[in-house]
Amino acid sequence: MGTGVLAIDQGTSGTKAIVVDDRGAVVSAVEIPVALRTLVDGGVEQDPDELLASVRDAGRRAIAASPVEVVAVGVANQGETVVAWDPTSGEALSAAISWQDRRSSDLVAGWAPHAARLATITGLALDPYFTAPKLRWLADRSPVGARVTGLDAWINWHLCGRAVTDVATASRSLLLDLTTRTWSSEAADVFGIALGDLPDIVSNAGDLGRTTVFGPDLALGSLIVDQQAALYGEHCVRPGDAKCTYGTGAFYLLNCGATAAPSRHGLSASVAWDTGDDVAYCLDGQVYSAGSAVDWLVRMGLARSSADLDRVESTTREASRVTCVPAFAGLGAPHWEPRATAYFEGVTLSTTPDDVVWSVMDGVACQVAQLVAASEADVGATLEVLRVDGGLSGSRVLMQHQADVLQRPVEVFVSPHATALGVADLASRGVGRGPLPWDDSVVGHRYEPTMSAARAAEHRERFADATHRVLTAGRKS
């Protein structure tokens, strides 16, 4: 019969659970969608009880469908999302404040004199995207006695009775010393957060506890933030390997090896993973609106679904002069302008819905290209190939355009479960089962650039000019 590992990937738009057997094969998979609320004041929220229930139910259903006995579990979390809760009962006392939420922007502006020092300590830009500003914002609005933590620590409390966070997730908080991988008292003081209120930090693989939430008594072998799990799952384990996940946002990570490497070009530096035996760091950047930008196209009636993107004809792609900077939730790396909004230019009476759809896809691809360029400048080396995963990686038009704009090959990961496979492998290692068998064939499709280098450069320059206009407007607001 064999045995297997349960892997949970709790994301912004859904929670996925898979069981991976001793051969490394996915033998069952369940996905449960979850809701997202966007507010007119820049708030983005989720129901924490719905998220917790989706973790429990997806895991139980995956185990019920598995032909092998499940003996361990690993959990990946969506990162940078916070919640207030009762430390005695575990009851959620607030909505889950999403990583996309911008309501702490005014607080962030007040901390601006500390930005350079925080970047030196934590490797991160001072921005509402990261956890600490949202912790402070939510704590100021929570009942006396409430505990305010990352969403992962609250879920972990319900899983194994311990409000812990893993070191990779902690490195996304603006509170972790990137070199020592411990909480920084200096950073915590900036935000008025007591070190004693922060969760204990654990490694990404090991004996992290036990849980019966999914039915059987399981060893908890791994905890990790989702994008780092995807980096691991896509086998980007060597310095210089890079991936981009196209989900709600698009998230680019470059493996930097065992030495912390703060960015000089506007990216974030984080812990990729720390298993006790193996430590890796990464540079990363974020396109806040990728899948969510496509959702906007659907709401506007310009597309039927993400599967509709590939209807855009080559003639439209060649002739359209509409440019979009898809800053629907602000701009992250390398610009860090939370007040930016989406911007279209070149729209005329002859503009068609396909022109608008194409401009959004083009904007996502150009933003990713900016992140790649910044990472290349940081490490002084040219990226050989970009590995990709996530829902939008299924768009042949977008992926071909990504290869064209980058002037680099783009390889689509062979499995739709990159994040879950990464956490499954870490959990297997954590409970002493060793690594899962890794198939050498990890590429489902490879896109080679077809656009000339000169035309690609012109394309990127036009987008950069439009981005400059967005930044100028945002900083005046």
C-alpha positions as CSV (number, residue, x, y, z in Angstrom):
1,M,0.0,0.0,0.0
2,G,2.8,2.4,0.8
3,T,2.7,5.7,2.7
4,G,2.4,9.3,1.7
5,V,2.7,13.0,2.8
6,L,-0.1,15.5,2.9
7,A,0.8,19.0,1.6
8,I,-1.5,22.0,2.2
9,D,-1.1,25.1,0.1
10,Q,-3.3,27.8,1.7
11,G,-3.4,30.7,-0.9
12,T,-5.3,33.9,-1.6
13,S,-7.9,32.4,-4.0
14,G,-8.0,28.9,-2.7
15,T,-6.6,26.1,-0.5
16,K,-5.1,23.1,-2.2
17,A,-4.3,19.8,-0.6
18,I,-2.4,16.9,-2.2
19,V,-1.1,13.6,-1.1
20,V,2.3,12.6,-2.5
21,D,3.3,8.9,-2.2
22,D,6.8,7.3,-1.7
23,R,7.5,7.5,-5.5
24,G,6.9,11.2,-5.6
25,A,3.6,10.8,-7.4
26,V,0.5,12.9,-6.6
27,V,-2.1,10.4,-5.7
28,S,-4.9,12.7,-4.6
29,A,-5.6,16.4,-4.9
30,V,-8.4,18.7,-3.7
31,E,-8.8,22.4,-4.1
32,I,-11.3,24.6,-2.2
33,P,-11.9,28.2,-3.4
34,V,-12.0,31.0,-0.8
35,A,-13.4,34.5,-1.1
36,L,-11.7,37.9,-1.1
37,R,-13.3,41.2,-0.2
38,T,-11.9,44.4,-1.7
39,L,-13.0,47.7,0.0
40,V,-13.1,51.2,-1.4
41,D,-10.5,52.5,1.2
42,G,-7.8,50.1,0.0
43,G,-8.7,47.3,2.3
44,V,-8.5,43.7,1.2
45,E,-9.9,41.1,3.6
46,Q,-10.7,37.5,3.9
47,D,-12.8,35.5,6.4
48,P,-10.2,33.7,8.7
49,D,-12.7,31.0,9.7
50,E,-13.4,30.2,6.0
51,L,-9.6,30.0,5.5
52,L,-9.1,27.7,8.5
53,A,-12.1,25.5,7.4
54,S,-10.7,25.2,3.9
55,V,-7.4,24.0,5.3
56,R,-9.1,21.4,7.4
57,D,-11.6,20.2,4.8
58,A,-9.2,20.1,1.9
59,G,-6.7,18.0,4.0
60,R,-9.4,15.6,5.1
61,R,-10.8,15.1,1.6
62,A,-7.4,14.6,0.2
63,I,-6.6,11.9,2.8
64,A,-10.0,10.3,2.2
65,A,-9.2,10.0,-1.5
66,S,-5.7,8.8,-1.0
67,P,-4.9,5.1,-1.8
68,V,-1.9,5.3,0.6
69,E,-1.7,5.9,4.3
70,V,-0.7,9.5,5.1
71,V,1.8,9.8,7.9
72,A,3.0,13.4,7.8
73,V,1.8,16.9,6.8
74,G,3.4,20.1,5.6
75,V,1.7,23.5,5.3
76,A,2.5,26.5,3.0
77,N,0.8,29.8,3.9
78,Q,0.0,32.9,1.8
79,G,2.3,35.2,3.7
80,E,2.1,38.8,4.9
81,T,-1.5,38.4,6.0
82,V,-2.5,39.1,9.6
83,V,-5.4,38.5,12.0
84,A,-6.4,39.4,15.6
85,W,-7.5,36.5,17.8
86,D,-8.3,35.4,21.3
87,P,-5.1,33.7,22.7
88,T,-7.2,31.5,25.1
89,S,-10.0,30.2,22.8
90,G,-8.3,30.7,19.4
91,E,-11.4,32.6,18.2
92,A,-10.7,35.1,15.4
93,L,-11.5,38.6,16.4
94,S,-11.0,40.3,13.1
95,A,-11.0,39.7,9.4
96,A,-7.8,38.4,7.9
97,I,-6.1,41.5,6.6
98,S,-4.6,40.4,3.3
99,W,-1.1,41.0,2.0
100,Q,-2.8,43.2,-0.7
101,D,-4.3,45.5,1.9
102,R,-3.0,49.1,1.7
103,R,-4.7,50.8,4.7
104,S,-1.4,51.0,6.7
105,S,0.0,53.4,4.0
106,D,-0.3,56.5,6.2
107,L,1.5,54.7,9.1
108,V,4.3,53.6,6.7
109,A,4.8,57.3,5.6
110,G,5.4,58.2,9.2
111,W,8.1,55.6,9.6
112,A,9.9,56.8,6.5
113,P,13.0,58.0,8.5
114,H,13.6,54.4,9.5
115,A,13.3,52.9,6.0
116,A,17.1,52.7,5.2
117,R,17.9,51.1,8.6
118,L,15.0,48.6,8.3
119,A,16.2,47.6,4.8
120,T,19.7,47.0,6.2
121,I,18.4,44.8,9.1
122,T,15.6,42.9,7.4
123,G,16.4,43.1,3.6
124,L,12.9,44.5,2.9
125,A,11.5,47.9,1.8
126,L,9.3,49.7,4.1
127,D,5.9,49.0,2.5
128,P,2.3,48.1,3.5
129,Y,2.8,44.8,1.7
130,F,4.9,43.4,4.5
131,T,3.5,42.1,7.8
132,A,4.7,44.6,10.5
133,P,2.7,47.7,9.2
134,K,-0.5,45.6,9.1
135,L,0.2,44.2,12.6
136,R,0.5,47.7,14.0
137,W,-2.6,48.9,12.1
138,L,-4.7,46.0,13.2
139,A,-3.4,46.1,16.8
140,D,-4.6,49.7,17.1
141,R,-8.1,48.6,16.2
142,S,-8.3,45.3,18.2
143,P,-9.9,44.6,21.6
144,V,-7.7,44.7,24.7
145,G,-6.2,41.3,25.2
146,A,-6.3,40.3,21.6
147,R,-3.2,38.7,20.0
148,V,-2.3,40.0,16.6
149,T,-0.1,37.8,14.5
150,G,0.5,36.6,11.0
151,L,-2.4,34.4,9.7
152,D,0.0,31.4,9.6
153,A,0.6,31.5,13.4
154,W,-3.1,31.5,14.1
155,I,-3.7,28.5,11.8
156,N,-0.7,26.7,13.3
157,W,-2.2,27.2,16.8
158,H,-5.3,25.5,15.6
159,L,-3.3,22.7,13.9
160,C,-0.8,21.8,16.7
161,G,-1.6,24.0,19.7
162,R,1.5,26.3,19.1
163,A,1.4,29.8,17.6
164,V,4.6,29.5,15.7
165,T,5.8,30.9,12.5
166,D,8.5,29.5,10.2
167,V,11.7,31.4,9.4
168,A,10.9,32.0,5.7
169,T,7.5,33.5,6.6
170,A,9.1,35.6,9.4
171,S,11.6,37.0,6.9
172,R,8.6,38.6,5.1
173,S,7.6,40.6,8.2
174,L,10.0,43.6,8.4
175,L,10.8,42.3,11.9
176,L,13.5,39.6,11.2
177,D,17.2,40.1,11.3
178,L,18.1,38.6,7.9
179,T,21.6,37.6,9.0
180,T,20.9,36.0,12.4
181,R,17.4,34.8,11.4
182,T,16.0,35.9,14.7
183,W,13.5,38.7,15.7
184,S,15.1,42.1,15.7
185,S,14.4,44.2,18.8
186,E,15.4,47.4,16.9
187,A,12.9,46.7,14.0
188,A,10.2,45.8,16.5
189,D,10.7,49.1,18.4
190,V,10.1,51.0,15.2
191,F,6.6,49.5,14.9
192,G,5.9,49.6,18.6
193,I,5.7,45.8,18.7
194,A,6.9,43.9,21.8
195,L,9.2,40.9,21.0
196,G,7.2,38.8,23.5
197,D,4.1,39.3,21.3
198,L,5.7,37.7,18.3
199,P,5.4,34.0,17.6
200,D,8.3,31.6,18.2
201,I,10.3,31.0,15.0
202,V,10.8,27.4,13.8
203,S,12.7,26.0,10.8
204,N,11.1,25.0,7.5
205,A,11.6,21.3,8.1
206,G,11.8,19.2,11.2
207,D,9.9,17.9,14.2
208,L,7.4,20.8,14.4
209,G,4.6,19.1,16.3
210,R,1.7,16.8,15.7
211,T,-1.9,17.4,14.5
212,T,-5.1,15.4,14.5
213,V,-7.1,18.2,12.6
214,F,-7.1,16.1,9.4
215,G,-8.3,12.9,11.1
216,P,-5.3,10.7,11.7
217,D,-2.5,11.7,14.1
218,L,0.1,13.2,11.8
219,A,3.6,14.5,12.2
220,L,4.0,18.2,11.2
221,G,7.1,18.2,9.2
222,S,7.2,21.5,7.4
223,L,5.9,25.1,7.5
224,I,6.9,27.6,4.9
225,V,5.6,30.7,3.0
226,D,4.1,29.8,-0.4
227,Q,6.5,31.5,-2.8
228,Q,9.5,30.0,-1.2
229,A,7.8,26.6,-1.3
230,A,7.2,27.0,-5.0
231,L,10.9,28.0,-5.5
232,Y,11.8,24.7,-3.8
233,G,9.1,22.7,-5.5
234,E,10.3,23.9,-9.0
235,H,13.8,22.6,-8.1
236,C,15.4,26.0,-8.1
237,V,17.9,24.9,-5.5
238,R,21.1,26.2,-7.0
239,P,22.3,29.9,-6.8
240,G,21.1,31.6,-10.0
241,D,17.9,29.5,-10.4
242,A,14.7,31.6,-10.6
243,K,11.0,31.1,-10.9
244,C,7.9,33.3,-11.2
245,T,4.5,32.2,-10.0
246,Y,1.5,33.7,-11.8
247,G,-1.3,33.6,-9.3
248,T,-3.3,36.4,-7.8
249,G,-0.1,38.4,-8.2
250,A,3.1,37.4,-10.0
251,F,6.0,36.6,-7.7
252,Y,9.6,36.4,-8.9
253,L,12.3,34.7,-6.7
254,L,16.0,34.2,-7.5
255,N,18.0,31.7,-5.4
256,C,21.1,33.5,-4.0
257,G,22.6,30.6,-2.1
258,A,23.7,30.5,1.6
259,T,24.7,34.2,2.0
260,A,22.2,36.9,2.8
261,A,22.3,39.4,-0.1
262,P,20.4,42.7,0.4
263,S,19.3,44.2,-2.9
264,R,20.8,47.4,-4.3
265,H,18.1,47.7,-7.0
266,G,14.8,47.7,-5.2
267,L,14.1,44.0,-4.6
268,S,13.4,42.2,-1.3
269,A,15.9,39.8,0.3
270,S,14.4,37.0,2.3
271,V,15.1,33.5,3.7
272,A,14.3,31.0,1.0
273,W,14.5,28.1,3.4
274,D,16.3,26.9,6.5
275,T,16.0,23.2,7.2
276,G,18.7,23.1,9.8
277,D,21.1,21.4,7.4
278,D,20.6,23.7,4.5
279,V,20.1,27.5,4.4
280,A,19.3,29.5,1.3
281,Y,18.4,33.1,0.7
282,C,16.6,34.7,-2.2
283,L,15.9,38.0,-3.9
284,D,12.3,38.5,-4.8
285,G,9.9,41.0,-6.4
286,Q,6.2,41.2,-6.7
287,V,3.6,42.2,-9.3
288,Y,0.7,42.7,-7.0
289,S,-2.0,42.3,-9.7
290,A,-1.7,39.5,-12.2
291,G,-4.6,37.0,-11.8
292,S,-6.5,39.7,-9.9
293,A,-6.0,42.0,-13.0
294,V,-7.6,39.3,-15.1
295,D,-10.4,39.1,-12.6
296,W,-10.9,42.8,-13.2
297,L,-11.1,42.2,-17.0
298,V,-13.8,39.6,-16.4
299,R,-15.8,41.9,-14.1
300,M,-15.6,44.7,-16.7
301,G,-16.9,42.2,-19.3
302,L,-13.7,42.4,-21.4
303,A,-12.9,38.7,-20.9
304,R,-14.9,35.7,-20.0
305,S,-12.2,34.0,-17.9
306,S,-8.5,33.6,-17.7
307,A,-8.8,30.8,-20.3
308,D,-10.1,33.5,-22.7
309,L,-6.8,35.4,-22.8
310,D,-5.4,33.4,-25.6
311,R,-8.2,34.6,-28.0
312,V,-6.2,37.8,-28.6
313,E,-5.0,37.6,-32.2
314,S,-1.5,38.2,-33.3
315,T,-2.7,41.1,-35.4
316,T,-3.9,42.8,-32.2
317,R,-0.7,42.1,-30.5
318,E,1.3,43.6,-33.4
319,A,-0.8,46.7,-34.0
320,S,-2.1,47.7,-30.5
321,R,-0.6,50.9,-29.1
322,V,-2.5,50.7,-25.7
323,T,-0.1,50.5,-22.8
324,C,-1.2,49.4,-19.3
325,V,0.6,49.7,-16.0
326,P,-1.6,47.2,-14.0
327,A,-1.1,48.8,-10.6
328,F,-4.6,47.9,-9.4
329,A,-3.2,47.3,-5.9
330,G,-0.2,49.7,-6.0
331,L,3.3,49.0,-7.2
332,G,5.7,46.7,-5.4
333,A,9.4,46.0,-6.3
334,P,11.4,47.7,-7.5
335,H,9.3,51.0,-7.3
336,W,7.5,50.6,-3.9
337,E,4.6,53.0,-4.5
338,P,1.5,51.9,-2.6
339,R,-0.5,54.9,-3.8
340,A,-0.1,54.0,-7.5
341,T,-3.2,53.0,-9.4
342,A,-3.8,51.2,-12.7
343,Y,-3.0,53.3,-15.7
344,F,-3.9,53.0,-19.4
345,E,-2.6,55.2,-22.2
346,G,-3.0,55.2,-26.0
347,V,-6.8,54.5,-25.7
348,T,-8.8,56.0,-28.6
349,L,-12.2,55.5,-30.0
350,S,-10.8,52.7,-32.1
351,T,-9.6,50.8,-29.1
352,T,-11.2,47.3,-28.8
353,P,-11.7,45.0,-25.8
354,D,-8.9,42.8,-27.1
355,D,-6.6,45.8,-27.1
356,V,-7.3,46.3,-23.4
357,V,-6.9,42.6,-22.6
358,W,-3.6,42.5,-24.4
359,S,-2.4,45.7,-22.7
360,V,-3.0,44.1,-19.2
361,M,-1.1,40.9,-20.2
362,D,1.7,43.0,-21.6
363,G,1.9,45.1,-18.4
364,V,2.2,42.0,-16.3
365,A,5.0,40.6,-18.5
366,C,6.9,43.9,-18.6
367,Q,6.7,44.2,-14.8
368,V,8.2,40.8,-14.4
369,A,10.9,41.8,-16.9
370,Q,11.7,44.8,-14.6
371,L,12.1,42.4,-11.7
372,V,14.4,40.1,-13.6
373,A,16.6,43.1,-14.7
374,A,16.9,44.3,-11.1
375,S,18.0,40.9,-9.9
376,E,20.6,40.6,-12.7
377,A,22.0,43.9,-11.7
378,D,22.1,42.8,-8.1
379,V,24.0,39.5,-8.7
380,G,26.0,40.6,-11.7
381,A,24.9,37.7,-13.8
382,T,22.4,37.1,-16.6
383,L,19.5,34.8,-15.9
384,E,19.7,31.8,-18.1
385,V,16.1,30.7,-18.0
386,L,12.9,31.6,-16.1
387,R,10.8,28.7,-14.7
388,V,7.1,29.5,-14.2
389,D,4.0,28.1,-12.6
390,G,0.6,29.2,-11.5
391,G,-2.7,29.6,-13.3
392,L,-1.7,32.2,-15.8
393,S,1.3,30.1,-16.8
394,G,-1.2,28.1,-18.8
395,S,-1.7,31.0,-21.2
396,R,0.5,30.4,-24.3
397,V,0.1,34.0,-25.4
398,L,1.2,35.4,-22.1
399,M,4.1,33.0,-21.7
400,Q,5.4,33.5,-25.2
401,H,5.2,37.3,-24.7
402,Q,7.1,36.9,-21.4
403,A,9.9,35.1,-23.2
404,D,9.9,37.8,-25.9
405,V,10.0,40.7,-23.5
406,L,12.7,39.0,-21.3
407,Q,14.7,37.7,-24.2
408,R,15.1,34.6,-22.1
409,P,13.6,31.1,-22.4
410,V,10.6,30.5,-20.2
411,E,9.9,27.0,-18.9
412,V,6.5,26.1,-17.6
413,F,6.8,23.7,-14.6
414,V,5.4,20.3,-15.5
415,S,3.0,20.0,-12.5
416,P,0.2,22.4,-11.4
417,H,1.2,21.7,-7.8
418,A,4.6,23.4,-7.5
419,T,4.0,25.0,-4.1
420,A,2.4,21.9,-2.6
421,L,5.2,19.7,-4.0
422,G,7.8,21.9,-2.4
423,V,6.2,21.7,1.0
424,A,5.6,17.9,0.6
425,D,9.3,17.4,0.0
426,L,10.3,19.5,2.9
427,A,7.8,17.7,5.2
428,S,9.2,14.3,4.1
429,R,12.7,15.5,5.0
430,G,11.5,17.0,8.2
431,V,10.0,13.8,9.6
432,G,13.1,11.7,8.6
433,R,11.7,10.1,5.5
434,G,14.3,11.8,3.3
435,P,13.6,13.7,0.1
436,L,10.9,12.6,-2.2
437,P,12.1,11.2,-5.5
438,W,12.6,14.0,-8.0
439,D,11.8,13.5,-11.6
440,D,14.5,15.1,-13.8
441,S,11.8,16.1,-16.3
442,V,10.3,19.2,-14.7
443,V,9.5,21.2,-17.8
444,G,6.1,20.9,-19.4
445,H,6.7,23.4,-22.2
446,R,9.5,25.7,-23.1
447,Y,9.0,29.1,-24.9
448,E,11.9,30.6,-26.8
449,P,12.0,34.3,-27.6
450,T,10.7,35.1,-31.1
451,M,10.8,38.9,-30.8
452,S,14.0,40.8,-31.9
453,A,16.2,42.1,-29.1
454,A,15.8,45.7,-30.5
455,R,12.0,45.5,-30.5
456,A,11.9,44.0,-27.0
457,A,14.1,46.8,-25.7
458,E,11.8,49.4,-27.3
459,H,8.8,47.6,-25.8
460,R,10.3,47.6,-22.3
461,E,11.3,51.3,-22.7
462,R,7.7,52.3,-23.6
463,F,6.4,50.5,-20.5
464,A,9.1,52.1,-18.3
465,D,8.0,55.6,-19.5
466,A,4.4,54.8,-18.6
467,T,5.5,53.5,-15.2
468,H,7.4,56.8,-14.6
469,R,4.2,58.7,-15.2
470,V,2.3,56.5,-12.8
471,L,5.0,56.9,-10.1
472,T,5.0,60.7,-10.6
473,A,1.2,60.9,-10.1
474,G,1.3,58.5,-7.1
475,R,3.9,60.5,-5.3
476,K,1.9,63.7,-5.8
477,S,-1.2,62.2,-4.3
